[in-house]
Amino acid sequence: MMASSVHVWSDTRIYFKEARTLAEQGLEVDFYAIDYPSEKVDVQNLTMHYMKPQKKTSPLCTLALPLQRNDPV
C-alpha cells in the first residue's frame, strides 16, 4: 500500500517512479492519493483510490497550543 495526503495521484515522483513501476514488475499496489482531473489509465496490479481534495488551512489554525505571557500585564 502507498498513500499520499499531500500529492495528487499523477505526481511523477510517486505515481510513475514508484507505484506504476512496482505494479509493472508484478507487485500488487494499492495507491491512495488526492484526485486530480487528468487522464486515468488502468494498470495491471495497480488499484487506485482517489481521495477528495481538502481545503488547505494555515498551520496556525490547525495547531492549538496555550499561549503564555511571561511579562506582567
Backbone torsions as a table, in degrees:
resi	resn	phi	psi	omega
1	MET	NA	139.9	175.3
2	MET	-129.1	145.3	179.4
3	ALA	-148.4	143.1	173.6
4	SER	-141.3	122.4	179.1
5	SER	-95.8	0.0	-178.4
6	VAL	-121.6	-8.4	-178.7
7	HIS	-114.7	144.7	172.9
8	VAL	-71.4	158.0	-173.2
9	TRP	-59.4	-29.8	-174.9
10	SER	-90.1	12.1	178.3
11	ASP	-57.0	124.0	-174.5
12	THR	-55.7	-42.7	-175.5
13	ARG	-64.3	-33.9	-174.6
14	ILE	-97.8	-51.7	-175.4
15	TYR	-69.5	-56.8	-174.0
16	PHE	-77.8	-44.4	-174.7
17	LYS	-80.9	-20.2	-179.0
18	GLU	-118.2	-70.5	-171.8
19	ALA	-59.0	-52.4	-176.8
20	ARG	-66.9	-40.6	178.8
21	THR	-61.8	-44.7	178.3
22	LEU	-61.7	-43.4	179.9
23	ALA	-63.5	-41.5	179.8
24	GLU	-67.5	-19.7	176.1
25	GLN	-88.9	3.9	174.3
26	GLY	101.7	-0.8	178.7
27	LEU	-83.4	143.4	175.6
28	GLU	-80.4	121.7	-176.2
29	VAL	-123.5	127.7	169.1
30	ASP	-106.1	122.0	-175.4
31	PHE	-121.5	118.6	178.4
32	TYR	-105.4	123.6	179.9
33	ALA	-156.0	167.6	-179.0
34	ILE	-70.4	135.0	179.6
35	ASP	-68.4	151.8	-179.8
36	TYR	-152.8	136.3	-178.0
37	PRO	-71.6	87.6	-180.0
38	SER	-142.5	159.2	-179.2
39	GLU	-62.7	129.4	-179.0
40	LYS	-110.1	134.6	178.0
41	VAL	-121.7	149.5	176.1
42	ASP	-81.2	131.3	177.1
43	VAL	-122.0	127.0	179.6
44	GLN	-57.3	137.1	178.7
45	ASN	75.8	2.6	-179.3
46	LEU	-118.6	115.4	177.0
47	THR	-106.3	119.6	-178.0
48	MET	-94.3	140.7	175.7
49	HIS	-127.2	110.9	-174.8
50	TYR	-94.9	124.1	178.9
51	MET	-97.8	145.7	178.6
52	LYS	-70.5	134.0	177.3
53	PRO	-61.9	141.8	179.4
54	GLN	-106.6	152.3	177.3
55	LYS	-66.3	133.2	178.3
56	LYS	-76.8	141.5	177.4
57	THR	-124.9	157.6	176.8
58	SER	-70.1	142.6	177.1
59	PRO	-56.0	-29.7	178.9
60	LEU	-68.3	-26.0	179.5
61	CYS	-79.2	-25.2	-175.5
62	THR	-97.5	-10.4	-178.3
63	LEU	-109.8	115.9	-178.9
64	ALA	-109.8	102.3	177.5
65	LEU	-122.4	143.0	177.6
66	PRO	-67.5	134.6	176.8
67	LEU	-90.4	137.1	-179.5
68	GLN	-126.0	140.3	174.8
69	ARG	-109.7	129.1	179.2
70	ASN	-89.4	-20.7	-178.7
71	ASP	-94.1	147.1	-178.8
72	PRO	-67.5	148.8	179.3
73	VAL	-87.5	NA	NA
